[in-house]
Amino acid sequence: MRLGRLPATFVLVVGLVAPGTRAGEAARRAILPPELPWQGRSLELVAPASDPWITPAEQGGFRLTPSYDETVAWLRRLAARAPEVQLVSIGRSPEGRELWLAVVSKERARSPQELRRSGKPLLFAQAGIHSGEIDGKDGGLMLLRDLTVGGRQRALLDRASLLFLPILNVDGHERASRFSRINQRGPENAGWRTTARNLNLNRDYAKLDAPETRAVVRALDEWQPDLYLDLHVTDGMDYQHDVTFGWNGRNAYSPRIVDWLDSSLQPALERELREWGHLPGPLIQPLVNDDPASGLVDWTADSRFSTGYGHARHLATVLFENHSLKPYRQRVLGAYVSLAACLRTLGEQGAALREASAADRAARPERIPLAWKSPGRADAQLTIAGVAWRKSPSPVSGGTRVEWLGRPETQVHAVLRNDTAAVEVTRPRAWWVPPAWGNVIARLALHGIAVERTSAPREVEVEMYRVTAHALGEPFEGHLPVVPTLSSERRRERFPAGSARVSADQPLAELAALLLEPASPDSFFQWGFFLEVLSRTEYVEAYVMEPTGAAMLAEDPVLRAEFEQRLRGDPQFAASPEARLQWLYERTPYADERHRLYPVARELP
């Protein structure tokens, strides 16, 4: 077949070679830093080979993690034998897989109402939001056995109940291979980080694009847990800690909850992990390019992340990051101990957490932070159980190589905290969303935010933003980010019937602010849901504007002086006939008065 004259891009595509097809054996081996020896007491938790309830991961010596079908089959078998376990589907993935939630309670509850009647505090733990980081699934299956048929941890259900989502990213979980995570020590068949649509679910909590994230947010709203755990595996640098964990600080929307996490959960977790032979630590990430010399960052998670989202809705939320360079067996056992410790602490001190959560939900601070910044310098130090390293010139990258030496040592690192409000707004009486933006209104409802829909038109005194300039980012998570420069104006606005009034006097008002205030990095505006308002839809021809503009300048000396000042101060403007005529057109009543007007309004107190 003759190709004829085809676009160059087509010819290039035809000539592409699949990544890795020419790679030799060296490219198929991830060369990791030396493994640190470990022999923890939690090895006692592994079931013997003769146990009929041994989990698939245990049965294979923690070399592999079970597939989705194998995981669901094991859970079904457990639920058939253990009446404390009820399996509930909370949704489906794009490829049609059910998201199974294990409801584990002494009362054998299978609905939120039944659990609430028990009065016990409720823990929600999820694994596999990044399915290559699957420790929590296998540790959780072991714990479910020991809470029920195994009996070792049965007493934990006397004082608390558990919701366990073993795999959130179920489609990514099935994209499993030994080439999933080059920087992780097992399992051999880890799944993929993103979904079938290449979405990172831990960037989706605010915008709610993915059905998986919608399902888990709906579950949080319906089941109303007291404590929410998100189980991950981290990388970036080597250290001795095998289980690290943390949460947003007191600066971010839920200070009383953070007090409970700091004073109750953290010491209990650290104590229990150490008792079982693990080495807990804080969340650790270098500031720059995995370089430990750059210092560490203590960041405040935005609402796109599970931890930032949870704290914005006043739900105690903990991020666990097991260390990727530890063997899979060690990490799974660390996840088991962490889950059990959280369930035990919640059972013992859940009443205090509920009081703290209620206080945060009832608070109505006058100002709401939308984004965070650091002071620009490391203002704290952190001592960690580190691993020795050295730096040397790299002939491969042409830069500097960091080499981890496998030798334990105590290290002190500078820490940069980004816990200062970079942007904040005053709390309005409410936000108004016109009915034309139904997709935004629907997503507010998905979050559980209280929305009042009007049955008749309303005129309201409001403050509104106008986008005076904007910058478009690179495509990210299925969107084109939009960063605005804003001015504000007061108006009397008429909202049609069907408009949504979102009261700021509600527990989820801070979350509503993060979604509706356009200066927020996780606002619907910055995620690109309002691109239409940036488009100019009416135009003017030069043959009309030339004589009209001349008449305007002759008639109005103030306008003429402003025009001439702009000519003198802006050579680019002065050199553009189109810009000069457009400037004059915008000062006529024919121009679109609503161009670049952000349609969500703030009702003034």
N, C-alpha and C positions, 0 to 999 in steps of 0.2 A: 504494500500500500504506500502510495506517495503521500508524504506529509504536506507538501505544498508550503505555502507561506503561513506559518503559525506564529503566535506571539512568543517572544523570547522566554517569557515565564513558563509557558507550556513545555518548551524544549528543555529548560532547566529541570522541571519536575520529572520529565521522562528519564533524565540522566541521574536522578538521585539514587544513592545507595542507602539502605536502611542502616541506622546507627548500630554499630557494633558488629556488623557482618564481616568486616575485614580485621577485626580485633584478634590478636593472638591470645594465648592462655593467660598472659600477665593481666590483661584487661578484665579477665573473668574472676580474678581473685582480689578481694578487698584487703589491703594490707593495713591492719589495725595496730594501734599501739599495744605494748605488752599488757597481757591480762593480769590483773591483781588477784592473788590467791584469796579464796573465801571458803569458810566452813561454818556457816551460821546455824544456830539452834533451830531456826525455822525449817531446816531439812526434816525435822520430826513431823512436820505437817504433811509430807508427801505420803500418799496412800501406798501400801504394799501392793505388789503386782497381783496378789490374790483377792484384793478388795473388789467386790462386784460394782462398786461405785467409783472406781478409779476414773479420773477424767482422761480424755484423749491425750492431752499434753503430758500428763504424768506417765501414761502408759508408754509413750514414745520416748521417755527420758528427757522431755523438754527440748527435743530436737526440732519438733514440728508443732504447729498450732492447728487445731481442727478447722476444716472448711465450714462455711455457713451451714450447709446441710448436716454435717456431722455435729455441729454445735447445737442446732435446733433439735436434732434427733435425741441427743443426750438430755437436753432440757425437757423434752416431752416425756422421756422415760422417767426423769426425776419427778416431774409434776404428776405423773400417773401414780407414783408410789408415795410421794410426800404431799399430804393435803395442805401443808403450809405454803406450797408453791402454786401459784396460779399464773398461767401465761396469758398475756393480753397483748393483742396487736395494737400499736399506736399509729400505724401508717404503713405506706408502701414506698419503696424506692422507685426511681424512674425505670429500672429494669424489672419491676414487679415483685421484688422480695419484701416480705413482711418484716417490719421492725418489731421484734418481740421484746416485751417488757416482762420480767419476772417479778411478780408481786409476792413478797415473802413476809408472812405474818402469822403469829400464833392463832389469830382469829380466822385464818383462812379467807381473808378478804380478797375480793377481786374488783372492787370499785372504790373510787375516792370516798364516797359516802360511808362505806363500811369501815374503811381505815380511820376516818375521822371519828366515828363513833367509839373506837377503841380508846381515843384520847392519847395514844402513844405518839411520841415524836417520830418523824419519818425521814429516812435517808434515801436520797436518789443518787445512784452512782452509774455513770456511763463509761463505756470503753469503746475504743475503735472509732472515735471521731476522725482520727487519722489511722487507717486500718493497718498500716505497717507497724504502728505502735500499739501492739495488741496485748501487752502484759496483763492489763486489767481484766480482759475477758477470761483468760485462763486462771488467774488468781481468783476471780469472782466465782467461776464454776466450782472451784475447790471449796470456797467458803459456803456456797449454797448447799453443797453436800454436807458440810460439817454443821450447818445450822439445822439440818433436817435429818436425813437418814443416817448420816455419820455420827451425829450427836455431840461431837466435840465442842461445838459452839452454840448448842441449842439454847442455853440460858440467855444469850444476847437478845432473843426474841421476846423475852419476858418484859422488856422495858422499852423496846423500839421495834419499828418495822422497816423493811427494806424494799426499795424499788431498784432493780438491776437491769440495765440495758446493756447486754453483752457486746453488741456490735451496732454502732450508729451508722457508720459508712458501709452499709452492707454490700453495695456494688463494688466499691473500691477494695473491700475485703476479698472479693473473688478474683480480683486481678493480682493473684498471688504468684510469686516466683522467688527464686533465690537472688534475683537481681533487683529487689525492691528498695532496700536501704543500704547503701554502700558503707555507711558509717555506723552500723549497728551489729552487735554480736548476737545473732539469732533472733527469732527462729529462722530456719532455712527457707520457709515458704511464707514470708511476711506479705501482707497485702499492700495496697497502694494508698498514697496519701490523700488523693482527691477522688471525687465521685465519678460516676459514668459520664457526667457532663463537665468533668475537669474543674469542679467547684471545691474549694476548701471550706468544709462546713464550719471550721472554727474561724471563719471570716464572715459568716453569714447570719449571725444572731440578730443584727439590727435590720438588715434589708430583707431577710427571709425569702430568698429566691428558691432554695432547695426544699423539696417535700420532706426530706429527712430533718432539716432544721425546723421546719414548720411543725412537724410531728413532735419533736422534743419540746419546743416552746409551748405548744398546746398542752402537752403532758404536764409541764411545770405549772401551768395555769390551772389545770383541772385537779391535779393531785395535791398541789400546794405542799411540797416537801419543806422540811425545816433546814436541811443541809444538803448541798448539791456538790458532787464530786465529779471532776473531769479528769480521766486517767490517760496520761500521755507517756512518751519516752522522749528524752531530750538529748541533744548533742551540742557540739560547739567547743568543748574543751574537756580535758581529762581531769579527774579528781577522784578521791576515795569514796565520797558519798554515793550510795546506790539508790536512795530514795530522796528526792527533793520535792518540796511543796511550798506553796505560798498563796497569797491573796492580795487584792488591792488594799491600800492602806486607809487610814481614818479620813484622808482627804476626799475619798471618792464615794460619797452618797450614803454610806451605811456605817457611821463611826461606832455605833453601839454594838453592831454585829461584829465589827473588827475587834472591839475590846474583848468579846467572848472568844473569838478565834485565837487572839493573842494569849489570853489568860487561861483558857480552859482547854481548847483543842490542841494547840501547839505543844504544851508540855506533856499532855497525855500521849500524843502521837510519838513524840521523840522518845519518851520513856519506853513505850511498848515496842517500838522498832528496835531500840538498843537491846532490850531484854531478849528479843528473838534473834539477835546477832546481825542486825542491819545498822547502817550508819546514815542517819537522816541528815539533811542539810537544807539550806535555803535555795530558792531558785537561783541558778547561776548562769549568766551569759556574759561573755566579754563584750566590751563596747564596740570594738572595731575588728572585723575580719578574723574572728577566732583567736585574737592575739591577747594572751593573758596580761601582757605588759600594759595594755590600754586601759586596764581597770574593768570593773564590773558595772552592770546597769541594773538598777532597781526601778522598774517601770510601772506605770499605772496603765492597766489594760483598758482599751476603749471598748465600747459596747458591742463591737463586732465579734469580740472574743467571749468565750463562756464566762470567764471571771469578771470581766468588765460588765457584761450583760447582767449577770447575777447580782452584782452589787448595786447596779442601777435600779433593779427591781426589788432591792432590799431582801435578797435571798442569800444566806451565807453560802459562799461558793469557794471551793478550794481546787486549785490546779495542782495535780501531781505530775511530776516529771521524773520517772525512773531514768537512770543513767545508761545511755545506749551502749557503752563499752563494757558494761557488766554482763556476764553470761545470762542467757534467757532464764534458766532455772532460778538464779538469784533474784532476778527482776520480778518474776511471777510470784515468788514467795514474798517479796517486799510488797507487792500489790495486795496479796492476801492479808498480810499483817496490817497494812494501812487501812483496808476496808473494815476489818474486824475492830481495830482500835477506834475508828470513827463511829462505828455503830455502838460500841460500848460507851464511849464518851457521850454520845447523844442520848443514850438511854439514861445515863447517870445525871447529866446536866442539861437535858433538853429544855426543861422549864425555864432556865435562865436565858437560853438562846431565844425561846419564844418571846420572852419579855423584851429582849434587846431588839428583835425583829419588829415587834409591835411598836416600839418607841421610834425606830427609824422610819417605819411606814407612816407614823402619825406626824413626824416632823415636817415643817413647811419652811425651810430656810428661804430668806428673801432673795438670795443670789444663787444661781445654778451654774456650776462650772461645765463647760462644754469640751474643753481640751486641756491638755497638760503639757508642761514644759519643765526643764531642769534649770538650775541656776547657772549652768554652763561650766561648772567646775565640780570635781569630785569633793563632796563635803562630808564624807563618812568613810569608815574603814570596816572591812569585814575579814574575820579570820576564818579560814576554811581548812579542811583536811585535804590538802592538794596533792598533786603529783608533779615531780620535778620535770622541767622542760628546758630546752635550749633553742636558740635561734641561730640560723646560719643562712648564707646566701643560697638561693635555689637556682641550679642550672636549668630546671624544668620550667618554672613559672617566670623566672627572671626577677622575682621578688625575694622576700625573706621567708624562709621555711621555719615553722614551729614544729619541733620534734618532741613528743612525749616519751619520757625515759622509763616509766614504770616503777619509779622509786618514790614511795610515800614521803611527804614532808608537809609541815604546817606552813601555810602561806597567809600573808596579810595583803589584801587588795584594796585599792581605792574604789569607792562606790559612788556612782553618779545617780542621783534620784531625780525622777521627773514627776514630782508630786505637787508642783505649783500650778495654779490655774492659769492657763495661757489665754483663754477666752471664757467669759462668763456673761450671763444675762440676768436681769431681774425677773423674778417670777411674775408673769402676767396673771390676769384673772382667768383667762382661757386662751386657747388657740382656735382659730376658725379655718376650716378647710372646705372650699366650695365643692359641690357635688361633681363637678367635671373631673375631679381628681379622685375618682372612686377607687383606683388601685391603691392609692395611699391610705384612704380611709379603711379599706379592707385589711391592709397590713397592720394598721393600728389596732383593729379589733383582734387580729390574730395574736397580737402580743398580750391581749387581755386588758388593754387600756380602755377605760370607760369613755364611750363616745355617745353624745346626744345628737340625734338626727332631727333637724327642724322640719315641721310640717307646713310652715308658711314662711314667706320671705321675712328677713329681719334686717334692720339698719342698725349698725353698731359703730361706736367710736373706737377706732383701732389704731395701732401702729403697724406699718408695713415696711418691708425692706425693698429697696430697688438695687439691682445688680449693676453697679457702675462699671465693672470690668470682671473678667473671669479668665481662668487658665484651665486648659484641658490636660488631664494627665494621660498616661499610657493606659491601654486597656487592662483592667484589673478585675478579676472575679466576675467576668461577664458584663462589666459596666465600663463606662468612660467617665472617670472621676472629674468633677467640676469644682474648682476652688474659686469662690467668689470674693470680690471686693464689694462691700455693701454700704449703702446709706439708708437712713430711715426717715419716714415721714408719717405724720398723723393725718388720718383721713376719716371721713364718715363713709362707711362701705355698706353696700347692700348685698346681702348674702341670700341666694335663691333658696327656695324650699328644697330640703334634702341635704343642706349643708351640714357639716359635722362640727359641733362645738365640743372641744376637748378641755374639760375643766382642769385647771392647775391645782385644784384642791382635791387631790386624790393620791393614793399611795404610789401610783406609777407615773406621777407628773414629771419626775426627773427623767425617766425613760422617754416620755413624750417630748420633753425638751430636746433630748439628744437626737430624736428622729425628725423633729419639725423645725428646729432653729437652724437656719442655713449655714451658720458659722461652725456648726458641729461637724467634725470629720466623719461621723457616721450618720449624718442627716440624710434624709431621702433626697434633698437637693444635691448634696455632694456625691451621692451614689448615682446621680444622673436621671432621677425620676421626673425632673422638671425642665428638661432641655428645651421643651417647646417655648417656654417664656423668653428664651434668648433669641428666637427667630424674629426677624423683621418681616411683616406680612403686607405692609402697604408702602408704596414707593412714590417718588415724585420725579417728573421729567424735567430736564434742564430748561426746555423752552417755556415751561411754566414758572420755574423757580427763579430764573434770571430776572425777569421784570418784577416778580413779586418781591424778591429779595432786595432789589434796588429800591423799590417803594418803601419797604420796611425800614431800611437803613436811613432813607431820607426823612421818614416820618418820626423816627424815635432816636434822639441823640444819645440816650443812655445805651440803647442796643448797639448803636454805631461805635460808641467808645469801647464797649465790651468786645465787639468784633475786631476792631483794630488792635486792641491789646492782645487778643488771641493770635492775630497775624504776626505781631512783633515777637511774641514769646514762643511760638511753635512753628519753626520753619517747615516742618513736614506738612502741617495743616495748611500753611500759606501756599505751599507748592501744589496742593491738590484741589482742583476745581470741584471735584465730587464732594470732598469733605467740607468745603466752604458752603456749598449749596445745601448739603445735608444739615449742617449746623443751623442754617437759617430755617430750613423746613421744620426742624424739631421745635422751633419757637412759634409755629403756627398751630391753630386748633385742628388742622388736618392731620397732624402727626398722631401716631398711636400712643395715647397717653399711658397705656398699660404695658408698653414694651419694656421688658426687663423688670417688671413689677412681680416680685415673688408673691404668689397668690395666697399663701397661708398668712393669716393676720393674727396679731396679738391683741386681745381685748384688754383694754387698760383698766387698772383697778379704780 
